[in-house]
Amino acid sequence: MSKTLGLKIEGLQADKGISLSELSTLTGMSRQTLYRVKKSKRPHMVTIHRLAKAFKVPASYFFD
């Protein structure tokens, strides 16, 4: 995850037009949790899978 997870999430949000509030609903995670995830260097795999499902991308997208 050399391109930070936060940049990848923000890029997907922009590409797909998904706000942080919408992402919160799609993932079942609070906005505060998503903010922390964006700053994280080692997120849980469950988090990665929730994000992948919300963005409709493979979980491998979040890895280099």
N, C-alpha and C positions, 0 to 999 in steps of 0.2 A: 504494500500500500504506500508506495513512495509519493504519488500524487495524493495529497491528503484526502482522507475520507470526506471531509467537509467540502472540499472543492468538487469532488465527484457528485456528492449529494446536491450541492447547489447547481452544478451543471445540468443534472437530470431534472431538477425542479424547473429551471429556466426552459430547457428543451420541451418539457411536457406541460408547462404552465401550471405547476402544482405549488400552491402556497404552503407555508409551514403548517398552518392550521389544517389544510387538506391532508398533508402528509401525516399529521398527527392522527387524524381520523382513519386514514388508510392503514397505518401501521399499528394502531392501538397504543401508541406511545405519546406521552405528554409533550407539549412544545418544549418544555424545559429539558426533558430527557433527550429529545432530538438535538437540541442545542449542544448538550454535553457530548452526544454521539459524534457530532460534527467535529468536535475538538479532540476526540479520542484517537489514540494511536493503535489500540488493541480492543476493538469492540467484540462483544460476544457474537458467536455464530448465529444465535437466534435473532439478534438485531440485524445482522447482514441478510438473513433470509426474509425477515419482515420488510426490509427496504427493497430487496430484489423483487418481492411479490408486489409491493406497492407501485414500483416503477416499471414492472413487467420486463425485467432484465434478468439474466442469469446471475446467481450469487458471485460467480467468478469475475463479473465486471468490477467488483470492488477490490480485487486483488491484482497485483502487477503480473 
